Amino acid sequence: MKNSIVILLTGILMFSCNTNPEGFTLNGKLRGEIPDGTKVFLKKISENNQPIEVDTAITTNGDFKFTGKADIPELHYLFVEQLPGYTAVILENGDIQFNAERDSMGFAEISGTFQNDAFADYMEQSREISMQAQSIQKDMQAATGEAALALQDEFKELQEEYKNFELDYVKANPKALISALVLDRAIATKAVSLSEIEGIYDTMSEEIKNSPSGKKILEGIEKLKKSEEAEKNSSIGAVAPDFSGPNPEGEVIALKDVMGKVTLIDFWAGWCRPCRAENPNIVAVYNKYHDKGLNVLGVSLDRTDEAWKKAIEEDGLEWNHISNIAYFDDQIAKLYNVVAIPAAFLLDENGVIVAKNLRGPALEEKVAELLN
């Protein structure tokens, strides 16, 4: 079963609230055989999603300590030299207590500040649903027939229950960093509408809004707004947004300058196998209907100029082409909300989008309908 309930983090992170503490102290205790001098690494994830080391501590009788100052709560991770796993921890000013068995870093007990208490509560509730999901998935592996269908329905209901639990938790805990982490994931998975995301974000504390996770949520909201606007502007019935770009010879070409009675905007790339497989069909339709008013404008999402030009020549694509050689960072693709290729937009003589993503015989049928 591909569907699964996603639990946000594998570690337990916790903090409690001191009276305006000026810094943090993280006191750690590892139980089991831990040689003195074992290194404990404190890391966080950089903006380009790479782990970077923040600090290192040395164990004595299994004990270690980190100290510092946290301007805002921020997610970090603890790794122990030569031990499997890690523990997620939020650094915020206050006294933080860490306790773990040497072989169970993912189940460490962390306490001492507000953020940890909030996350512990979240984890306790989410684990209950997760355990139910694991039980159902185990039963599904052995079930057949009506029993399997019933378990699938039960699993779907549990997924919806988990989604509602997360949203309710986030709404009830606007000061908790875990709420920002959960909301950020909801944005990434498109599990919540833009209006609901904005409503939840507005209730969050300024401290959380100013955290890296809070700033990421705001970035996600802006991206969703642009995506929805692009989807609206590139929907059937809308006038196709104009754009321009360099052709293989370096000359800038605009959509408005190459439109025919019918115009096909074809987003493709030389590396895209489905695109290349569809090209012979577009060539056939173009050759048959170009003299009647069909024009094609290819917009390539290639990574290199050489690959783009080679594909044009190999596939015999004799219509106009432009490319910024920007892959999916291409601004034209973003303008049309293109997140996968091939993608195609068919325009009438007024530039109105009348069809999207037609392939094979369906493309020719629509072009013939518009031109005959």
Phi, psi and omega in degrees: 000117184289328183292140177207157177268125184273122172263130195300311186227159179262347179255174175248126180240137185208150174208160171230171191260117170270171178279099178045054178295145183271346180201183179241152170231121178253105179264119184249146176224118176254124180263142183117189182278098179241109180299140175302143181090000176295136182273138174243125185254131174258120184229162171219168182265128181283176181296334177263024174064032176248138178290132177236141182280130181260320183199163178225138176237161181242137182276146170224116186055034179084355181266148174208167183211140170237142175226156179169196179228133180245112180293326177218154176299135182212140182287130175229176181223142177253126175240141178246132181309126175067016175245144179284156174080184180200172177232133175276139182214141176262124175272120170215156185299133183144182179263120184248131179248129182238129176222132181204149168285147186300331182257013182223052182300327181290348180242032179295154174257121181233131183213167173131340181219166186305314185298326179291320179298318179297317181290322178300319178296316178300312183296321181298315180289320182290328180295325179299315179291322180297319179296322176297319180297317180297322179294317179295317180299322178295318179293326181295329181296332182258348185276154176221165173060222183297327180297319180294319179296320179295321179292324176298318178296319179296322180294318178297320178296322180291324176299316179294321177298320180293319178300315180294322178300314182297315180296318179297321181294315180300315180296326183276348184228065184290347180262000184266134179296326179301328178297319178295320180296318179293317181294322177299319178292324178297324177294314183297325182266001180055040182275348185225146180289157180301316182297323180289321177299313180298320179297318179291316181300320181299334181275349184287150180293157180298326179299316180288321178299327182273355177285161177306321179292320178296318178294326179292324177298315180299319176297319179296321178297316180296321178295320179296321178299314180295321180295317180294322178294318178295320179298319178295315183290338182250020179274161179298131182101345179271153173284126184300127177299137179283155179201169177212163179187169182282139174273179183302337179268359179093358178280137180279127181240136177253148178305314184299337183273348185236014181285147175246197173297325173226136183229132176253119171266116186246110175272124187204184174196154179296331181278350186272107183297315177299326177296313182295326179291330180276339184306317179301325178293317179295321178301315182296317180293319180298314181297327184280327189242001181298317181293341179269354177126005178275126171241151178235137173237111179275131176243108186270139174252036179290162179267336181226149178298321183295315181295323179297308183294323180296319181293322178301314182292313183298323184267359177064046183268098191267007179268183180288144180225145170221156176197141173263002181049053186234010180056222182277001171278000181300130183292331178292318177299319179293324179299326181258010179055041179273114180244357177206149178232154005289149174220137186219144179232124181256125184248147173274188186293342178266004180080012178277134179287119182251345179198156180225141170058038174280136180224164177058216182300332182298325179294312181296320181300318181289319179298316179298320180298320182283333186258340184265000000 
